[in-house]
Amino acid sequence: MSMSAPPGWYVDPAHPGSEHWWDGTAYTQSRPAASAASPVLYVAAPYRPPGTSPKSRTVATVLGFFLGGLGIDRFYLGNIGLGVAKLLVGWLTLGIWPFIDWIIIIAGAAHDGDGLPVVNWS
């Protein structure tokens, strides 16, 4: 009595990245091994406390430092009205308004267009 493996897909020892079909008497087909498939990577979203803005405080801070005089930081945060106001009259304050607004963003007291606090440094 001969002991034979049941029909099914088996890893090909000559080619570890492939499998072949054993029909009970001979190998007939081959395919890439299911285990050789590229793994699925799950990337978790950064933690954001409930009730806070999805906008990044880091991005807003950098935009405020380099382009705050043009109101780009406020456009990014969704405060379109403040962005337009800074763009049109911010230069009249000789840089004081953009500087104070930049401090507000750094301190975490800025809010996005939906009124949510921008507190995440991600």
C-alpha positions in Angstrom: 0.0 0.0 0.0 1.5 3.3 -1.0 1.0 6.5 1.0 0.3 9.4 -1.3 -0.4 13.0 -0.4 -4.0 14.1 -1.1 -4.7 16.3 -4.1 -4.0 19.9 -3.6 -1.6 22.8 -4.0 1.9 22.3 -2.5 5.0 24.5 -2.4 7.5 23.6 -5.1 10.8 22.8 -3.3 12.7 23.7 -6.5 11.0 27.1 -6.7 10.0 28.4 -3.2 7.9 31.3 -4.6 5.6 29.0 -6.5 3.2 26.2 -5.9 2.1 23.2 -8.0 -1.0 21.1 -8.2 -0.7 17.5 -7.1 -3.6 15.5 -8.5 -2.7 12.4 -6.5 -0.4 10.9 -9.1 1.6 13.7 -10.7 2.1 17.5 -10.6 0.1 19.1 -13.3 -0.1 22.9 -12.9 1.9 25.7 -11.2 1.1 29.1 -9.9 2.8 31.8 -7.7 2.6 30.8 -4.1 -0.2 32.4 -2.1 2.2 33.0 0.8 4.7 34.7 -1.6 2.2 37.5 -2.4 3.3 40.8 -1.1 2.0 41.5 2.4 -0.8 43.9 2.9 0.4 46.8 5.0 -2.0 48.7 7.1 -1.0 52.2 8.1 -2.8 53.6 11.0 -3.8 57.2 10.8 -2.1 59.4 13.4 -4.1 59.7 16.6 -6.3 62.8 16.7 -8.1 63.5 19.9 -11.9 63.8 19.4 -13.1 67.4 18.8 -9.9 68.6 17.3 -9.0 69.7 13.8 -7.5 67.3 11.2 -5.3 70.1 10.1 -1.6 70.0 11.0 -0.3 72.6 13.4 3.2 72.0 12.0 2.1 72.9 8.5 0.2 75.9 9.7 3.2 77.1 11.7 5.6 76.8 8.7 3.1 78.5 6.4 2.6 81.3 9.0 6.3 81.8 9.4 7.1 82.0 5.6 3.8 83.2 4.1 1.8 84.6 7.0 1.9 88.1 5.6 -0.1 86.8 2.6 -2.6 85.0 4.8 -1.7 81.5 3.4 -1.7 80.0 6.9 -5.3 81.1 7.4 -6.3 79.8 4.0 -4.8 76.4 4.9 -6.7 76.3 8.1 -10.0 77.1 6.3 -10.4 80.6 7.7 -10.9 82.2 4.3 -12.2 85.5 5.6 -9.1 86.0 7.8 -6.9 84.9 5.0 -8.4 87.5 2.6 -8.1 90.2 5.3 -4.5 89.4 6.0 -3.7 89.3 2.3 -5.3 92.8 1.7 -4.5 94.7 4.9 -1.9 92.6 6.8 0.9 94.7 5.4 -0.5 97.8 7.0 0.3 96.4 10.4 4.0 96.2 9.4 4.2 92.5 10.1 2.7 92.7 13.6 -0.6 90.9 12.7 1.2 88.0 10.9 3.6 87.7 13.8 0.8 87.6 16.5 -1.2 85.2 14.3 1.9 82.9 14.1 2.3 83.0 17.9 -1.4 82.0 18.2 -0.8 79.0 15.9 2.3 77.9 17.8 0.5 78.2 21.1 -2.3 75.9 19.9 -5.0 78.6 20.2 -5.8 78.7 16.5 -9.1 77.2 15.2 -9.9 75.9 11.7 -12.8 76.9 9.5 -15.1 74.6 11.4 -14.2 76.1 14.8 -12.2 73.1 15.9 -8.9 73.7 17.7 -5.7 73.0 15.7 -3.6 71.1 18.3 -1.9 68.2 16.4 1.7 68.6 15.5 1.5 65.8 12.9 
